[in-house]
């Protein structure tokens, strides 16, 4: 059983689901419409009230999660925490409240997870489709076929920020709507061709915004009851006729959506106009379902991150033989060092496979270029936090250790750094390693035992070993080397 918690800009949501061999069945849902995006002040900081509301909401979610025997839980945060300048102030409080780490995911990763949720629910392997998801602070548009994603883009427009920007005083008129629609179109117009042009036959709306608009259209007899160009225009005219948000009375519209329906509708109309969409099909799937499908795939060893590493390696022309050699050696060294747990083993493996990505930029300081690329690349399946861990490992693969000194207090992480550094040194020295010839320990100090023949046959080894002693000494770690026969 899996749980997905989505810290959205408009509301916090929770899904608990069980995989039955074919689909994920939802057994529990919860929603808290706290409108986090509206809690951003003029300087881009979350207000104390917004932080308190978020923490209280997550504490309530924690009581729900406690009632279930869960195999995995993943908590993801979207646009508002991506842009909030003081997000790091909220995160530790929020993590304590929910009891799980919180991942602030990129807009592109959000789009991929949304598509996974839609594709898993539709189960139509050959259908080409466009999926749109209008959130509180961002809108994701994804093109794919079956389970394969072809292109994904995230735009910084949503129902909350568009409502605040164009309907902040509650007044609803044709001019405000036109400005809001043009604003939405301006954000997406350059991306239309990247999605293969216009006139898509199957377009799905996965967000609560689209489902809410669809409900209002159907229950108020607008157009033919479907989400079409005609019906969204009819809804727009109905809202204009009300004149003010306080006067809106529409069957099927929940009170918490009243204040943001204008912004959401403006974004939807802008997308439909710019992409020449005639009909949008609302679907009860999206980010939370995608998160649970991702957890299911990881549980069955079909980890999407493995594919991301392979794709990245090809894109940056990494020498896979060298990379695999370093990865295998680093993992062997890490095992010798007897870490407390295997938490860093996967990250060490992936970091080793990508450690030379920066060579496409320059041979000089390539480890710094590699670290930058991994920290900032779009790596499907990886969270920002995971990419930061890998980036730090890669940055620490050579040279002065003071640049990562603050993270070496984590003993297992320090062991992963040591394992990667030694693997890189021996690869560069062209030694064919027999790991039975090496002894490696790291407790209060590093102890390395190597063969005397290596110092004679591979002259650079003694140089690099001396440098390693100096660099580890620079961060207060004694590194002793013993030479055996």
N, C-alpha and C positions, 0 to 999 in steps of 0.2 A: 504494500500500500504506500502511496506517495502523497506528499503534500506540496502544493505550490502557493506561495504568497507573493502577491503582486502589489508593490507600493507605487501606485499610479499617481498621476498629477491630480486626478479628479477624485478617486476613491482608492482605498485599500481593499483588496479582495483576497479571498482564500478559497482554494479548492483542495479537497481530499478525494483521491480516486484510487480505484483498484483495477489492475490489469487482469482481464479475464481470458487472455490468450488471443483475443482478436482486437479488442478495443479497451480503452480506459473508461470505466464507469464511475461517474461522480457519486460519492456517498455523502458528502457534506460540502456546503458552500457557506461563505460568510462575506458580508460586504459592509464597509464603513465609509460613507460619502463625506470624507473630511475636507475635500477640495484643497489639497496641499499647495497646488500652484497659486491659489489665491492668497496664500500666506507668505508670499515673497514680497519684501518691501521694495522701495525705490532703488535701493543699493544692491538688490539681488540676494539679500539674506532672508532666510526663514525667520519669521518673528518668534519670540518666545512662546506666544500662544499657539502658533502652528506646530512648534516642536513638542509642546505639551500634548496637543491633540494627537499627534502622530505616535508618541510614546504610549499614551493611554490606549489608543486603538490596538497597538501591537500587544500590549499586556492582555487585552481581551482576547485577541487571537491565540495567545499562548494557552489560555484556559481551554480553548476549543481543541488545539493540537494534543493536549495532554490526554484527551479521552480516546485516542486512537493509537494502535500499535503500528507505528510507521517505519517503513524500511529506509526512507530517505525524505528529507525536507530541503527545499531550496527557496530562499527568499531573494527576490530580485526587485531592484528599484529602477525607475525609469526617468523620464525627462526632468522633472523638478529637482531630483537629487543630482542629476547630471549638471544642472546649471546653477544650483544654489551655492553661493560662495562659502557659506558656513555649513555645508553638508557634513564635514568631518566633525562638527560639534554635535550633530544629531546622531551620527552613526553609532558611537559606543553606547549611548542611552537607548537607542532603538534595539540594538543587538541584545542588550541585557533584558529588555522588556520582552522580546519575542523568544529569546533563548537560542538563537541560531545566527550564524554570520549572514550579513546582508551584502549582496553583490550589486553594485551600481553598474548596470550593463549599458553598452553603447546602443545608439539607435539602430545600427545595423544588426547587432545581435538580437535586439528586441524584435526586429522585423523577421529574422530567421526563426526565432522561437514562435512567433505568431503564425508563420507559415506552416511550421511543423504541426501546430495545433489544428489548423484548418485541414491540412492534408491528411492527418491521422483520422480526423472525424469524417471526412468525405470518402476516403478510401476509393478514390477514382484514379488509378495509376497512370492513365494515358491522357488525362484531361489537362489542357493548358489553361491556366487561370491567372487572373490578376487579383490580388488580395489587398484591400485597403483597411487600415485600422486607424481611426481618428480618436486619439486619446485626449487627455486634458492639456498637455503641453507640447505634444509632438504627433505627427502623423506618419505612419509607415506604409510604404507601397512596395509590394513584392510581386515579382513575376516568376512563375514556375510551371513545371509540368509534373504531375503526379507528386512524388516526394522530393523531386529535384528543384532546387532554387536556382534560377537563372540570373536574377538581378534583384537587389534590395536597396532601398533608399529611405532615409529618415529625414523628415522636414520639420522645422521648428514652428509648426502651427498646430493648434489644437482647440478644443471647444472652450477651455478656460481662458487661454491667453487671447484668443480672438474675441471672446465676449468682453473681456476686460478692456481690450484695445478699442473696440468699436461700439460697444453698448454699455459702457461703464455707468452711465447715468440712468440706465433702465429704459431710456427712450428707444423705440423701434420705428425706424422709417426707411423708406426706399433708398435714400442716399447712404445711410449707414450700412445697409445690407450690401449695396453696390461696392462700397469701399472695402468691406470685409471680404467679399468674393474676389475682387481684383487683387487684394493682398495675398489671398490663398493661391490664386493663379500665378502670381509673380514668383512664389516660392518654388513651384513645380514645373514651370514652363520649359526650363532648360533640360529637364530630365525626361521629357516625353519620348524623345527619339531613342534614348538608352533603353527604354522599355519596349522597343520595337515598333514605335509609332502608335497610331490611334486605332480605334474600332476593335476593342476586345469583345469576344462573344460571351465569355463567362467571367463575371466580376463579382467577388464576394466581399461583403462588409463584415469584418470580424469583431468590431468594437461594440461596446455598450451604446456608444453614440449612434451608430447606424441602426442597431436593433431598436433603440428608443424612437428614432425617426420613423422607422418602418412601422412600429406599433401605432404611433400617432396617425400616420397616413392611413393605415388600415381601419382604425377605430373611429376616424372622423370622416370616412368616405371621400378622401381626397384622390383625385385621378381614378385609376382603376384598382387602387389598393396596394399596388406594388411600388417599389422605390424606383421611379423613372424620372426622366427630365421633366415630364409634365407634373407629376405628383409633388416633387420637391419644390417646383415653382409655385404650385398651389399652396403648399405649406408656408412658403415664404410670404405670400400675399396674405394669408390668414394671420400670420404673426404681425405683419405691418398693420393690419386692420385693428389689432388690439392696441397698438400705439405705445404701450408701456408694459414692462415685464410683470408688473403687479396685476395687470388685467388679463393675463393669459389664462384661459380655461380650455383645456384640450383633453378629451378622453384619452386615457392611456399614458399621459405624461406624469411621471412621478415628480413630486414637489422639488426634490433636490436637483432635478435636471432642468427645471424651469429657467434658472438664471443663466444656463450655459447652452441652451438649445439653439439660440441664434448663432453663436460662434461655431458650433458643430455643423449646423446646416449650411452656413456660409462656406466652410471648408469642403463639405461634401459637394455642394454645387460647383465650387471652383474646380475640384478634381474631375467631376463629371464633364464640365465644359472643356477643360484643358485636354483630357484624355479621350474626349468624344464618347463617353460612356452613356449608353442608353438605359441600362437597367443594372441595379445593384441587388444582389441576393444576400439578405442577412443570414449569418450563420452563427450558431451557438458554439463557437470555438475561438481560440485565440491564444494570447500569451500564456495563461495559466495551463491550458491543455498542452501547449508546446513545451513548457517547463517539465511537465510530468512525462511526456513522451521522451524528452531528453534524459530524464532520470531512468526511465525504463531501458533505453538504449545503453546507458552506462552500466546498468545492472546486468545486461546480457553481453557485455564486453564489446559492444558496437559503439565505441566512444567516438563521437564526432570530432573530438580534438585530435585524434590520430590522423584523420583525413586532412584536417587543417594543417598539421605539420607537414604532411606529404605535399600538399598543394603549395605551401609556402616554400618548401625546399626546391620544388621545380621552378617556381616563379623567380627565385633568386639564384638559380643555377648552382646550388650547393653541391659539392663533391660528396655524393652519398656514401662512397666507400670510406673516405676519411671520417665523415661524420659518424657512421655506424661503428667504426673502430673506436673512436673516442667515447661514444655512448656505452659500448660494451665494457670498455676498460673502466670508465667512471663508475658504472654500476657495480662492477666487481670490487673496486676500491671501497665504495660506499658500504658494501656488504661486510668487507673486512673491518670497517670502522665500527660496526655493530651499533647502528643508530637506535635510539629509544623506540621509535616506530618508523614505518616506511612512508610517512607522509610525503617526504621530498623525493622519493625514488622516481615517480613519474615525471616530476618537473625536471629532475636531473637528466633523465633520459631525453626528454623533449629539448631541453636547453642544449645538451650535447649535440643533438641532431641539427640544431639551428645555429650553433655557436659561430660558424664562419659566414653567416649571411652578409655581414658587413663588408666582405671582400668585394662585393659588387660596387661599393662606394670607393674604397681605398684599402690598400694593404697596410698602410700606416694607420695605426689605431683602429684596426678593423673591429676589435672587440667592443669599442665604444659605439661604432656604427651599428654593430649587431644588436647591442643592448637597446639602442634607440629604436631600431626597427621593430624589435619584439615588443617593446613597451607601447608602441603607437600603432602597430599594424592592426588590420581587421582580421582577427583569427577566430572564425566561427567556433562556438563551443567554449571558448576561453572567457573567463571574466577578467575585468581590469586588474583585480587583485592577483589572479594567477599569472597574468602577463607581467605584472610587476615583479613577482617572485622569479620568473624565468629571466627577465631582463637583468635583475641584480646578480643572479648566478652567472649569466653570460658576461656581464661587466667584470665580475671577479675572476674570470678564467685566467687572467694573466696580469702582471704588473703590480703596482702598489695596492695593498689591501686596505689602506686607510679610507679609500673612496667608498668602501662598503662596511667600514668598521662597526657602525651602529647595529648592524644585523647579525654580526658574528657572535653576539651574546646568546643567540639561539644555537645550542650545541649541535643539534642535528643539521641545521642549515650550514654551520661552519664545516661540518664533515662533508656535506655535499659540495661546498666550495673547494675544499681540499681535494676531494676525489676528482672533480672536473679539472682542476689545475694540473694535477699529476698526470692525468690521462692526456691532456693537451701537450705537456712537456714530452712524454714518452712517444707520442705520435710524431711530433716535430723532429725528434731525435732519430726516427726511423728504427726504433728497437722493436724486434719481434718478441713480444712479451710472453714469458712463461710465468704466470702469476704464482706458481709454487716457489719461484725464486725471490718473492717479495714478502716482507712482513711490514704491516702498517697498523699503527695504533694512534688513537687520539683521545686522551683524557685531559689531564692538566697540561700535557705537552704532547707534541707530535713526535712519534718515533717511527723512523723508516729504515728498513734494512734492505740493501740492494747488493747485487753481485759486483765483485771487484772488476770482472772482465768488462763490464759496461763502461767503466770510467776509462779503460784503455781503448776499447773498440769504438766508443761513441763520445768523442771529445767534448761535445756541447753539454753532455749530461752533468758533468761536474760543475760547469758554469751555471746551469739552471738550478742545480741543487743549492749552490751557494746563494744565488739570488732568492730562492724560496726561503732559505733560512733568514735572510735579511728582511724580507717582506713580512714574514710571520712575526719576527721580532718587533717589527714596527707597530704591530697591534697587540703586543704583549704576550705572544705565544712562543715558547721555546720549541725549536725544531731541531731534533738531533738525528743524525744520519750515521748508520753503522754499515760498514762494508764487510761482506763475508767472502769466503773463497768461492 
